[in-house]
Amino acid sequence: MPGRRARRERERSRARENAERHAAGRWEVLFETSEEAEMRAYRERERESLRRYRQDDLRIDVLCGRLRRETWYRLSVFVPEGAGK
């Protein structure tokens, strides 16, 4: 398929860049809830303020509790080492 090699190389390059960038720093939780609708509402409400972050520096974790616990949704942002709170 035409362009597949170039696309794969771009993806690899982007993954390498993110791995290097995220090597030194930490993930800070911005918002956490057990309601998926509440997470969507938060993201919609805070859409403009979240644009100040790079897309690669935002992460949504879905912590599955299986049948024993509730599922939790967590929105985190990457904070590079040396950056103030």
C-alpha positions, 0 to 999 in steps of 0.5 A: 500500500502506498505511503505505508512505510513513510507513515510507519516511520513517522509513527516510530519517530513520534514514539521515540520523541515521546519516549525521550521527552517523557523519560524525565518527569512525572504525571500529575492527576488533573481530574479523577472520577468513577463516572464516565459521563462526569469525565466527559463533562469535565473535558468538555467544560475545560476544553479551552484550558486543556489546549495549553498542553500538548496532546502527547502530554495528556493521558486518560487512564481507565482503571478497571475494577472488574466486578469487585470495584468501580471503574475509575477514570483519571486525566493526567498531564505530564510535568517535565522534571524541573518544572514548578507546580 
